[in-house]
Amino acid sequence: MLRGFVGFFAVGLAIVADRGLGLGPDRGKMGTDLSPLLGRGRRSMRCYFLRDEKIEAVELLKTGPDDELIEQARKLFREKASLAYDSFEVWDLNRFVHRERGTSSPR
């Protein structure tokens, strides 16, 4: 239950940070496009990088078929080798797409 809440909270934070809805230099910006929140228009899928089953970082993925996005997430996971994440998850807002365990650290 708590993990689901943490994931949901992280999705909300990623959307807020991505859309400028209160964090960063655009704080308080009026007229922000809320269509990704409402399910209309183009949405970005997200890749969550985890360490000890906790979300440590989020990256936006390009739009496309799930299999291409999973490959994009794998590439990002390898590029972040110095950060030694345990796993990554790909999400389309609240739709779970893929989870892969392993370590991003070089072997």
Biopython code that builds the backbone (N, CA, C, O; Angstrom):
import numpy as np
from Bio.PDB.StructureBuilder import StructureBuilder

atoms = [
    (1, "MET", "N", (0.826, -1.186, 0.000)),
    (1, "MET", "CA", (0.000, 0.000, 0.000)),
    (1, "MET", "C", (0.873, 1.253, 0.000)),
    (1, "MET", "O", (0.648, 2.167, -0.793)),
    (2, "LEU", "N", (1.861, 1.296, 0.882)),
    (2, "LEU", "CA", (2.731, 2.463, 0.964)),
    (2, "LEU", "C", (3.525, 2.637, -0.323)),
    (2, "LEU", "O", (3.709, 3.760, -0.794)),
    (3, "ARG", "N", (4.002, 1.522, -0.900)),
    (3, "ARG", "CA", (4.778, 1.617, -2.130)),
    (3, "ARG", "C", (3.929, 2.202, -3.257)),
    (3, "ARG", "O", (4.414, 3.004, -4.055)),
    (4, "GLY", "N", (2.659, 1.795, -3.320)),
    (4, "GLY", "CA", (1.764, 2.356, -4.323)),
    (4, "GLY", "C", (1.595, 3.851, -4.141)),
    (4, "GLY", "O", (1.578, 4.605, -5.114)),
    (5, "PHE", "N", (1.470, 4.282, -2.888)),
    (5, "PHE", "CA", (1.336, 5.715, -2.605)),
    (5, "PHE", "C", (2.603, 6.459, -2.996)),
    (5, "PHE", "O", (2.541, 7.537, -3.586)),
    (6, "VAL", "N", (3.756, 5.878, -2.665)),
    (6, "VAL", "CA", (5.028, 6.522, -2.996)),
    (6, "VAL", "C", (5.154, 6.658, -4.502)),
    (6, "VAL", "O", (5.572, 7.707, -4.993)),
    (7, "GLY", "N", (4.797, 5.605, -5.251)),
    (7, "GLY", "CA", (4.842, 5.667, -6.709)),
    (7, "GLY", "C", (3.900, 6.718, -7.257)),
    (7, "GLY", "O", (4.264, 7.481, -8.152)),
    (8, "PHE", "N", (2.677, 6.761, -6.718)),
    (8, "PHE", "CA", (1.701, 7.753, -7.144)),
    (8, "PHE", "C", (2.203, 9.159, -6.838)),
    (8, "PHE", "O", (2.065, 10.061, -7.663)),
    (9, "PHE", "N", (2.777, 9.347, -5.673)),
    (9, "PHE", "CA", (3.321, 10.640, -5.276)),
    (9, "PHE", "C", (4.449, 11.052, -6.213)),
    (9, "PHE", "O", (4.530, 12.213, -6.616)),
    (10, "ALA", "N", (5.324, 10.104, -6.562)),
    (10, "ALA", "CA", (6.438, 10.404, -7.461)),
    (10, "ALA", "C", (5.932, 10.791, -8.840)),
    (10, "ALA", "O", (6.483, 11.695, -9.468)),
    (11, "VAL", "N", (4.880, 10.112, -9.326)),
    (11, "VAL", "CA", (4.295, 10.475, -10.614)),
    (11, "VAL", "C", (3.796, 11.914, -10.548)),
    (11, "VAL", "O", (4.017, 12.698, -11.471)),
    (12, "GLY", "N", (3.121, 12.257, -9.451)),
    (12, "GLY", "CA", (2.632, 13.625, -9.290)),
    (12, "GLY", "C", (3.755, 14.633, -9.277)),
    (12, "GLY", "O", (3.656, 15.686, -9.906)),
    (13, "LEU", "N", (4.828, 14.322, -8.563)),
    (13, "LEU", "CA", (5.973, 15.240, -8.527)),
    (13, "LEU", "C", (6.608, 15.377, -9.896)),
    (13, "LEU", "O", (6.997, 16.474, -10.296)),
    (14, "ALA", "N", (6.714, 14.268, -10.619)),
    (14, "ALA", "CA", (7.311, 14.322, -11.952)),
    (14, "ALA", "C", (6.463, 15.178, -12.881)),
    (14, "ALA", "O", (6.997, 15.950, -13.678)),
    (15, "ILE", "N", (5.151, 15.046, -12.782)),
    (15, "ILE", "CA", (4.269, 15.849, -13.617)),
    (15, "ILE", "C", (4.398, 17.320, -13.238)),
    (15, "ILE", "O", (4.474, 18.184, -14.112)),
    (16, "VAL", "N", (4.423, 17.602, -11.958)),
    (16, "VAL", "CA", (4.551, 18.987, -11.502)),
    (16, "VAL", "C", (5.865, 19.576, -11.991)),
    (16, "VAL", "O", (5.890, 20.685, -12.526)),
    (17, "ALA", "N", (6.952, 18.845, -11.813)),
    (17, "ALA", "CA", (8.255, 19.348, -12.240)),
    (17, "ALA", "C", (8.308, 19.496, -13.755)),
    (17, "ALA", "O", (8.867, 20.465, -14.270)),
    (18, "ASP", "N", (7.721, 18.527, -14.475)),
    (18, "ASP", "CA", (7.745, 18.535, -15.928)),
    (18, "ASP", "C", (6.903, 19.663, -16.500)),
    (18, "ASP", "O", (7.293, 20.285, -17.488)),
    (19, "ARG", "N", (5.766, 19.932, -15.901)),
    (19, "ARG", "CA", (4.816, 20.892, -16.449)),
    (19, "ARG", "C", (4.929, 22.281, -15.836)),
    (19, "ARG", "O", (4.200, 23.189, -16.233)),
    (20, "GLY", "N", (5.828, 22.460, -14.881)),
    (20, "GLY", "CA", (5.990, 23.774, -14.282)),
    (20, "GLY", "C", (4.797, 24.186, -13.434)),
    (20, "GLY", "O", (4.371, 25.340, -13.476)),
    (21, "LEU", "N", (4.262, 23.253, -12.672)),
    (21, "LEU", "CA", (3.068, 23.541, -11.891)),
    (21, "LEU", "C", (3.390, 23.880, -10.444)),
    (21, "LEU", "O", (2.599, 23.561, -9.556)),
    (22, "GLY", "N", (4.502, 24.504, -10.184)),
    (22, "GLY", "CA", (4.767, 24.921, -8.817)),
    (22, "GLY", "C", (6.195, 24.740, -8.364)),
    (22, "GLY", "O", (6.569, 25.244, -7.305)),
    (23, "LEU", "N", (7.001, 24.039, -9.131)),
    (23, "LEU", "CA", (8.398, 23.856, -8.764)),
    (23, "LEU", "C", (9.280, 24.536, -9.802)),
    (23, "LEU", "O", (8.898, 24.660, -10.966)),
    (24, "GLY", "N", (10.429, 24.964, -9.388)),
    (24, "GLY", "CA", (11.401, 25.519, -10.318)),
    (24, "GLY", "C", (11.121, 26.965, -10.688)),
    (24, "GLY", "O", (10.328, 27.637, -10.029)),
    (25, "PRO", "N", (11.774, 27.448, -11.747)),
    (25, "PRO", "CA", (11.703, 28.861, -12.103)),
    (25, "PRO", "C", (10.327, 29.315, -12.581)),
    (25, "PRO", "O", (10.033, 30.510, -12.559)),
    (26, "ASP", "N", (9.479, 28.379, -13.013)),
    (26, "ASP", "CA", (8.146, 28.738, -13.504)),
    (26, "ASP", "C", (7.093, 28.679, -12.412)),
    (26, "ASP", "O", (5.899, 28.665, -12.711)),
    (27, "ARG", "N", (7.507, 28.644, -11.158)),
    (27, "ARG", "CA", (6.570, 28.539, -10.042)),
    (27, "ARG", "C", (5.485, 29.601, -10.158)),
    (27, "ARG", "O", (5.773, 30.780, -10.363)),
    (28, "GLY", "N", (4.240, 29.170, -10.025)),
    (28, "GLY", "CA", (3.120, 30.089, -10.059)),
    (28, "GLY", "C", (2.715, 30.525, -11.452)),
    (28, "GLY", "O", (1.872, 31.411, -11.594)),
    (29, "LYS", "N", (3.293, 29.928, -12.488)),
    (29, "LYS", "CA", (2.994, 30.294, -13.865)),
    (29, "LYS", "C", (1.525, 30.003, -14.167)),
    (29, "LYS", "O", (1.038, 28.905, -13.896)),
    (30, "MET", "N", (0.840, 30.959, -14.712)),
    (30, "MET", "CA", (-0.566, 30.796, -15.053)),
    (30, "MET", "C", (-0.678, 30.284, -16.491)),
    (30, "MET", "O", (0.213, 30.507, -17.310)),
    (31, "GLY", "N", (-1.776, 29.598, -16.784)),
    (31, "GLY", "CA", (-2.030, 29.143, -18.148)),
    (31, "GLY", "C", (-1.250, 27.900, -18.524)),
    (31, "GLY", "O", (-1.066, 27.639, -19.713)),
    (32, "THR", "N", (-0.787, 27.129, -17.567)),
    (32, "THR", "CA", (-0.050, 25.910, -17.839)),
    (32, "THR", "C", (-0.980, 24.883, -18.462)),
    (32, "THR", "O", (-2.122, 24.730, -18.028)),
    (33, "ASP", "N", (-0.497, 24.179, -19.477)),
    (33, "ASP", "CA", (-1.283, 23.150, -20.154)),
    (33, "ASP", "C", (-1.464, 21.954, -19.223)),
    (33, "ASP", "O", (-0.488, 21.300, -18.855)),
    (34, "LEU", "N", (-2.680, 21.674, -18.851)),
    (34, "LEU", "CA", (-2.973, 20.557, -17.949)),
    (34, "LEU", "C", (-3.419, 19.306, -18.693)),
    (34, "LEU", "O", (-3.819, 18.336, -18.050)),
    (35, "SER", "N", (-3.367, 19.290, -20.017)),
    (35, "SER", "CA", (-3.881, 18.141, -20.759)),
    (35, "SER", "C", (-3.207, 16.819, -20.387)),
    (35, "SER", "O", (-3.888, 15.794, -20.393)),
    (36, "PRO", "N", (-1.891, 16.779, -20.059)),
    (36, "PRO", "CA", (-1.332, 15.497, -19.642)),
    (36, "PRO", "C", (-1.973, 14.967, -18.366)),
    (36, "PRO", "O", (-2.096, 13.756, -18.186)),
    (37, "LEU", "N", (-2.372, 15.855, -17.496)),
    (37, "LEU", "CA", (-3.022, 15.430, -16.264)),
    (37, "LEU", "C", (-4.422, 14.913, -16.523)),
    (37, "LEU", "O", (-4.928, 14.076, -15.776)),
    (38, "LEU", "N", (-5.046, 15.405, -17.570)),
    (38, "LEU", "CA", (-6.423, 15.047, -17.864)),
    (38, "LEU", "C", (-6.535, 13.930, -18.891)),
    (38, "LEU", "O", (-7.641, 13.501, -19.222)),
    (39, "GLY", "N", (-5.407, 13.457, -19.396)),
    (39, "GLY", "CA", (-5.427, 12.337, -20.323)),
    (39, "GLY", "C", (-5.681, 12.731, -21.766)),
    (39, "GLY", "O", (-5.988, 11.864, -22.584)),
    (40, "ARG", "N", (-5.566, 13.996, -22.106)),
    (40, "ARG", "CA", (-5.761, 14.435, -23.482)),
    (40, "ARG", "C", (-4.426, 14.894, -24.032)),
    (40, "ARG", "O", (-3.585, 15.423, -23.305)),
    (41, "GLY", "N", (-4.244, 14.684, -25.325)),
    (41, "GLY", "CA", (-3.034, 15.182, -25.970)),
    (41, "GLY", "C", (-1.843, 14.258, -25.736)),
    (41, "GLY", "O", (-1.991, 13.129, -25.268)),
    (42, "ARG", "N", (-0.686, 14.756, -26.067)),
    (42, "ARG", "CA", (0.549, 13.978, -25.978)),
    (42, "ARG", "C", (1.019, 13.896, -24.534)),
    (42, "ARG", "O", (1.095, 14.908, -23.836)),
    (43, "ARG", "N", (1.333, 12.687, -24.093)),
    (43, "ARG", "CA", (1.849, 12.486, -22.737)),
    (43, "ARG", "C", (3.249, 11.898, -22.823)),
    (43, "ARG", "O", (3.576, 11.172, -23.763)),
    (44, "SER", "N", (4.049, 12.212, -21.856)),
    (44, "SER", "CA", (5.374, 11.618, -21.766)),
    (44, "SER", "C", (5.328, 10.449, -20.802)),
    (44, "SER", "O", (4.740, 10.531, -19.724)),
    (45, "MET", "N", (5.959, 9.360, -21.210)),
    (45, "MET", "CA", (6.097, 8.247, -20.285)),
    (45, "MET", "C", (7.334, 8.497, -19.453)),
    (45, "MET", "O", (8.220, 9.252, -19.854)),
    (46, "ARG", "N", (7.395, 7.862, -18.294)),
    (46, "ARG", "CA", (8.481, 8.113, -17.353)),
    (46, "ARG", "C", (9.215, 6.835, -16.992)),
    (46, "ARG", "O", (8.646, 5.745, -16.958)),
    (47, "CYS", "N", (10.493, 7.012, -16.726)),
    (47, "CYS", "CA", (11.332, 5.923, -16.249)),
    (47, "CYS", "C", (11.787, 6.302, -14.845)),
    (47, "CYS", "O", (12.422, 7.337, -14.643)),
    (48, "TYR", "N", (11.457, 5.459, -13.891)),
    (48, "TYR", "CA", (11.840, 5.680, -12.495)),
    (48, "TYR", "C", (13.040, 4.791, -12.182)),
    (48, "TYR", "O", (13.008, 3.587, -12.438)),
    (49, "PHE", "N", (14.088, 5.378, -11.633)),
    (49, "PHE", "CA", (15.276, 4.638, -11.237)),
    (49, "PHE", "C", (15.207, 4.422, -9.732)),
    (49, "PHE", "O", (15.019, 5.363, -8.962)),
    (50, "LEU", "N", (15.364, 3.161, -9.326)),
    (50, "LEU", "CA", (15.187, 2.801, -7.922)),
    (50, "LEU", "C", (16.476, 2.292, -7.298)),
    (50, "LEU", "O", (17.315, 1.678, -7.958)),
    (51, "ARG", "N", (16.606, 2.563, -6.024)),
    (51, "ARG", "CA", (17.682, 2.014, -5.200)),
    (51, "ARG", "C", (17.027, 1.583, -3.897)),
    (51, "ARG", "O", (16.361, 2.382, -3.240)),
    (52, "ASP", "N", (17.214, 0.325, -3.522)),
    (52, "ASP", "CA", (16.576, -0.235, -2.326)),
    (52, "ASP", "C", (15.063, -0.030, -2.362)),
    (52, "ASP", "O", (14.444, 0.311, -1.353)),
    (53, "GLU", "N", (14.475, -0.246, -3.553)),
    (53, "GLU", "CA", (13.032, -0.147, -3.790)),
    (53, "GLU", "C", (12.458, 1.243, -3.518)),
    (53, "GLU", "O", (11.260, 1.384, -3.269)),
    (54, "LYS", "N", (13.300, 2.257, -3.567)),
    (54, "LYS", "CA", (12.857, 3.646, -3.405)),
    (54, "LYS", "C", (13.212, 4.413, -4.672)),
    (54, "LYS", "O", (14.297, 4.241, -5.228)),
    (55, "ILE", "N", (12.296, 5.255, -5.122)),
    (55, "ILE", "CA", (12.547, 6.059, -6.315)),
    (55, "ILE", "C", (13.621, 7.093, -6.002)),
    (55, "ILE", "O", (13.493, 7.883, -5.066)),
    (56, "GLU", "N", (14.682, 7.072, -6.803)),
    (56, "GLU", "CA", (15.799, 7.989, -6.620)),
    (56, "GLU", "C", (15.871, 9.039, -7.718)),
    (56, "GLU", "O", (16.402, 10.128, -7.497)),
    (57, "ALA", "N", (15.334, 8.721, -8.923)),
    (57, "ALA", "CA", (15.396, 9.663, -10.042)),
    (57, "ALA", "C", (14.292, 9.331, -11.038)),
    (57, "ALA", "O", (13.777, 8.213, -11.074)),
    (58, "VAL", "N", (13.945, 10.320, -11.838)),
    (58, "VAL", "CA", (12.919, 10.166, -12.862)),
    (58, "VAL", "C", (13.431, 10.778, -14.154)),
    (58, "VAL", "O", (14.020, 11.858, -14.142)),
    (59, "GLU", "N", (13.210, 10.093, -15.265)),
    (59, "GLU", "CA", (13.544, 10.616, -16.589)),
    (59, "GLU", "C", (12.312, 10.523, -17.473)),
    (59, "GLU", "O", (11.581, 9.534, -17.423)),
    (60, "LEU", "N", (12.082, 11.539, -18.275)),
    (60, "LEU", "CA", (11.017, 11.498, -19.263)),
    (60, "LEU", "C", (11.492, 10.704, -20.471)),
    (60, "LEU", "O", (12.648, 10.815, -20.878)),
    (61, "LEU", "N", (10.607, 9.909, -21.036)),
    (61, "LEU", "CA", (10.920, 9.127, -22.222)),
    (61, "LEU", "C", (10.173, 9.708, -23.414)),
    (61, "LEU", "O", (9.120, 10.327, -23.255)),
    (62, "LYS", "N", (10.720, 9.507, -24.602)),
    (62, "LYS", "CA", (10.035, 9.938, -25.813)),
    (62, "LYS", "C", (8.786, 9.075, -25.987)),
    (62, "LYS", "O", (8.727, 7.955, -25.480)),
    (63, "THR", "N", (7.814, 9.584, -26.685)),
    (63, "THR", "CA", (6.615, 8.796, -26.944)),
    (63, "THR", "C", (6.907, 7.748, -28.003)),
    (63, "THR", "O", (7.783, 7.927, -28.850)),
    (64, "GLY", "N", (6.169, 6.661, -27.946)),
    (64, "GLY", "CA", (6.346, 5.584, -28.907)),
    (64, "GLY", "C", (5.795, 4.297, -28.345)),
    (64, "GLY", "O", (5.209, 4.284, -27.262)),
    (65, "PRO", "N", (5.982, 3.203, -29.081)),
    (65, "PRO", "CA", (5.513, 1.896, -28.612)),
    (65, "PRO", "C", (6.257, 1.473, -27.343)),
    (65, "PRO", "O", (7.402, 1.867, -27.121)),
    (66, "ASP", "N", (5.598, 0.678, -26.529)),
    (66, "ASP", "CA", (6.179, 0.245, -25.254)),
    (66, "ASP", "C", (7.556, -0.375, -25.422)),
    (66, "ASP", "O", (8.465, -0.063, -24.654)),
    (67, "ASP", "N", (7.733, -1.257, -26.423)),
    (67, "ASP", "CA", (9.026, -1.939, -26.567)),
    (67, "ASP", "C", (10.160, -0.952, -26.860)),
    (67, "ASP", "O", (11.278, -1.154, -26.388)),
    (68, "GLU", "N", (9.898, 0.101, -27.622)),
    (68, "GLU", "CA", (10.926, 1.110, -27.892)),
    (68, "GLU", "C", (11.251, 1.912, -26.626)),
    (68, "GLU", "O", (12.404, 2.268, -26.382)),
    (69, "LEU", "N", (10.227, 2.186, -25.835)),
    (69, "LEU", "CA", (10.448, 2.933, -24.598)),
    (69, "LEU", "C", (11.221, 2.112, -23.580)),
    (69, "LEU", "O", (12.032, 2.654, -22.830)),
    (70, "ILE", "N", (10.977, 0.814, -23.550)),
    (70, "ILE", "CA", (11.732, -0.066, -22.654)),
    (70, "ILE", "C", (13.206, -0.062, -23.053)),
    (70, "ILE", "O", (14.081, -0.011, -22.188)),
    (71, "GLU", "N", (13.486, -0.114, -24.345)),
    (71, "GLU", "CA", (14.877, -0.049, -24.809)),
    (71, "GLU", "C", (15.507, 1.295, -24.467)),
    (71, "GLU", "O", (16.675, 1.357, -24.084)),
    (72, "GLN", "N", (14.742, 2.362, -24.604)),
    (72, "GLN", "CA", (15.244, 3.690, -24.231)),
    (72, "GLN", "C", (15.573, 3.726, -22.741)),
    (72, "GLN", "O", (16.597, 4.283, -22.343)),
    (73, "ALA", "N", (14.707, 3.132, -21.917)),
    (73, "ALA", "CA", (14.945, 3.092, -20.468)),
    (73, "ALA", "C", (16.187, 2.267, -20.148)),
    (73, "ALA", "O", (16.971, 2.643, -19.276)),
    (74, "ARG", "N", (16.374, 1.147, -20.842)),
    (74, "ARG", "CA", (17.583, 0.323, -20.623)),
    (74, "ARG", "C", (18.846, 1.123, -20.933)),
    (74, "ARG", "O", (19.836, 1.046, -20.205)),
    (75, "LYS", "N", (18.802, 1.889, -22.016)),
    (75, "LYS", "CA", (19.960, 2.707, -22.389)),
    (75, "LYS", "C", (20.251, 3.742, -21.305)),
    (75, "LYS", "O", (21.404, 3.930, -20.917)),
    (76, "LEU", "N", (19.208, 4.413, -20.816)),
    (76, "LEU", "CA", (19.394, 5.391, -19.736)),
    (76, "LEU", "C", (19.950, 4.724, -18.484)),
    (76, "LEU", "O", (20.807, 5.286, -17.804)),
    (77, "PHE", "N", (19.461, 3.527, -18.184)),
    (77, "PHE", "CA", (19.918, 2.770, -17.016)),
    (77, "PHE", "C", (21.424, 2.507, -17.118)),
    (77, "PHE", "O", (22.158, 2.679, -16.146)),
    (78, "ARG", "N", (21.873, 2.089, -18.301)),
    (78, "ARG", "CA", (23.314, 1.840, -18.508)),
    (78, "ARG", "C", (24.121, 3.139, -18.411)),
    (78, "ARG", "O", (25.228, 3.146, -17.874)),
    (79, "GLU", "N", (23.560, 4.240, -18.935)),
    (79, "GLU", "CA", (24.263, 5.526, -18.896)),
    (79, "GLU", "C", (24.433, 6.047, -17.477)),
    (79, "GLU", "O", (25.330, 6.849, -17.218)),
    (80, "LYS", "N", (23.593, 5.607, -16.564)),
    (80, "LYS", "CA", (23.642, 6.060, -15.175)),
    (80, "LYS", "C", (24.414, 5.076, -14.290)),
    (80, "LYS", "O", (24.161, 4.982, -13.089)),
    (81, "ALA", "N", (25.341, 4.357, -14.886)),
    (81, "ALA", "CA", (26.096, 3.329, -14.167)),
    (81, "ALA", "C", (26.779, 3.869, -12.917)),
    (81, "ALA", "O", (26.860, 3.167, -11.909)),
    (82, "SER", "N", (27.264, 5.088, -12.966)),
    (82, "SER", "CA", (27.987, 5.636, -11.812)),
    (82, "SER", "C", (27.071, 5.866, -10.613)),
    (82, "SER", "O", (27.552, 6.038, -9.493)),
    (83, "LEU", "N", (25.758, 5.871, -10.836)),
    (83, "LEU", "CA", (24.812, 6.117, -9.744)),
    (83, "LEU", "C", (24.321, 4.834, -9.081)),
    (83, "LEU", "O", (23.644, 4.885, -8.054)),
    (84, "ALA", "N", (24.656, 3.692, -9.659)),
    (84, "ALA", "CA", (24.389, 2.363, -9.073)),
    (84, "ALA", "C", (22.939, 2.157, -8.631)),
    (84, "ALA", "O", (22.681, 1.845, -7.469)),
    (85, "TYR", "N", (22.001, 2.331, -9.552)),
    (85, "TYR", "CA", (20.599, 2.030, -9.240)),
    (85, "TYR", "C", (20.384, 0.528, -9.270)),
    (85, "TYR", "O", (21.082, -0.187, -9.989)),
    (86, "ASP", "N", (19.411, 0.039, -8.485)),
    (86, "ASP", "CA", (19.102, -1.387, -8.417)),
    (86, "ASP", "C", (18.202, -1.843, -9.555)),
    (86, "ASP", "O", (18.317, -2.972, -10.033)),
    (87, "SER", "N", (17.303, -0.962, -9.989)),
    (87, "SER", "CA", (16.325, -1.338, -10.993)),
    (87, "SER", "C", (15.690, -0.095, -11.585)),
    (87, "SER", "O", (15.946, 1.027, -11.147)),
    (88, "PHE", "N", (14.855, -0.319, -12.595)),
    (88, "PHE", "CA", (14.083, 0.785, -13.157)),
    (88, "PHE", "C", (12.688, 0.299, -13.500)),
    (88, "PHE", "O", (12.462, -0.893, -13.712)),
    (89, "GLU", "N", (11.752, 1.244, -13.551)),
    (89, "GLU", "CA", (10.379, 0.962, -13.936)),
    (89, "GLU", "C", (9.948, 1.995, -14.970)),
    (89, "GLU", "O", (10.320, 3.166, -14.891)),
    (90, "VAL", "N", (9.157, 1.541, -15.940)),
    (90, "VAL", "CA", (8.594, 2.426, -16.953)),
    (90, "VAL", "C", (7.096, 2.516, -16.701)),
    (90, "VAL", "O", (6.420, 1.498, -16.551)),
    (91, "TRP", "N", (6.580, 3.748, -16.654)),
    (91, "TRP", "CA", (5.164, 4.002, -16.383)),
    (91, "TRP", "C", (4.610, 4.987, -17.401)),
    (91, "TRP", "O", (5.300, 5.908, -17.838)),
    (92, "ASP", "N", (3.362, 4.776, -17.765)),
    (92, "ASP", "CA", (2.594, 5.713, -18.580)),
    (92, "ASP", "C", (1.517, 6.265, -17.664)),
    (92, "ASP", "O", (0.439, 5.682, -17.546)),
    (93, "LEU", "N", (1.804, 7.391, -17.010)),
    (93, "LEU", "CA", (0.986, 7.928, -15.930)),
    (93, "LEU", "C", (0.756, 6.841, -14.891)),
    (93, "LEU", "O", (1.691, 6.490, -14.172)),
    (94, "ASN", "N", (-0.458, 6.292, -14.782)),
    (94, "ASN", "CA", (-0.680, 5.252, -13.766)),
    (94, "ASN", "C", (-0.661, 3.843, -14.347)),
    (94, "ASN", "O", (-0.978, 2.889, -13.635)),
    (95, "ARG", "N", (-0.298, 3.684, -15.622)),
    (95, "ARG", "CA", (-0.214, 2.358, -16.243)),
    (95, "ARG", "C", (1.212, 1.834, -16.150)),
    (95, "ARG", "O", (2.145, 2.418, -16.703)),
    (96, "PHE", "N", (1.362, 0.720, -15.438)),
    (96, "PHE", "CA", (2.665, 0.075, -15.330)),
    (96, "PHE", "C", (3.005, -0.563, -16.667)),
    (96, "PHE", "O", (2.170, -1.244, -17.262)),
    (97, "VAL", "N", (4.242, -0.342, -17.148)),
    (97, "VAL", "CA", (4.664, -0.879, -18.435)),
    (97, "VAL", "C", (5.727, -1.964, -18.262)),
    (97, "VAL", "O", (5.609, -3.039, -18.849)),
    (98, "HIS", "N", (6.772, -1.692, -17.457)),
    (98, "HIS", "CA", (7.897, -2.639, -17.386)),
    (98, "HIS", "C", (8.719, -2.383, -16.130)),
    (98, "HIS", "O", (8.864, -1.246, -15.682)),
    (99, "ARG", "N", (9.257, -3.470, -15.571)),
    (99, "ARG", "CA", (10.206, -3.383, -14.456)),
    (99, "ARG", "C", (11.394, -4.276, -14.799)),
    (99, "ARG", "O", (11.233, -5.390, -15.296)),
    (100, "GLU", "N", (12.575, -3.766, -14.524)),
    (100, "GLU", "CA", (13.772, -4.564, -14.760)),
    (100, "GLU", "C", (14.713, -4.395, -13.584)),
    (100, "GLU", "O", (15.058, -3.280, -13.192)),
    (101, "ARG", "N", (15.117, -5.516, -13.035)),
    (101, "ARG", "CA", (16.037, -5.500, -11.889)),
    (101, "ARG", "C", (17.454, -5.780, -12.373)),
    (101, "ARG", "O", (17.668, -6.347, -13.445)),
    (102, "GLY", "N", (18.380, -5.380, -11.582)),
    (102, "GLY", "CA", (19.790, -5.512, -11.922)),
    (102, "GLY", "C", (20.508, -4.355, -11.288)),
    (102, "GLY", "O", (19.981, -3.713, -10.380)),
    (103, "THR", "N", (21.685, -4.085, -11.748)),
    (103, "THR", "CA", (22.393, -2.926, -11.224)),
    (103, "THR", "C", (22.938, -2.120, -12.398)),
    (103, "THR", "O", (23.389, -2.686, -13.394)),
    (104, "SER", "N", (22.893, -0.822, -12.274)),
    (104, "SER", "CA", (23.416, 0.035, -13.333)),
    (104, "SER", "C", (24.910, 0.243, -13.191)),
    (104, "SER", "O", (25.535, 0.876, -14.043)),
    (105, "SER", "N", (25.494, -0.288, -12.112)),
    (105, "SER", "CA", (26.943, -0.089, -11.913)),
    (105, "SER", "C", (27.735, -0.975, -12.857)),
    (105, "SER", "O", (27.296, -2.074, -13.198)),
    (106, "PRO", "N", (28.906, -0.500, -13.283)),
    (106, "PRO", "CA", (29.734, -1.301, -14.191)),
    (106, "PRO", "C", (30.230, -2.558, -13.507)),
    (106, "PRO", "O", (30.476, -2.574, -12.301)),
    (107, "ARG", "N", (30.373, -3.607, -14.294)),
    (107, "ARG", "CA", (30.813, -4.900, -13.710)),
    (107, "ARG", "C", (32.200, -5.250, -14.130)),
    (107, "ARG", "O", (32.720, -6.293, -13.735)),
]
sb = StructureBuilder()
sb.init_structure("model")
sb.init_model(0)
sb.init_chain("A")
sb.init_seg("    ")
for serial, (resi, resn, name, xyz) in enumerate(atoms, 1):
    if name == "N":
        sb.init_residue(resn, " ", resi, " ")
    sb.init_atom(name, np.array(xyz, "f"), 0.0, 1.0, " ", f" {name:<3s}", serial, name[0])
structure = sb.get_structure()
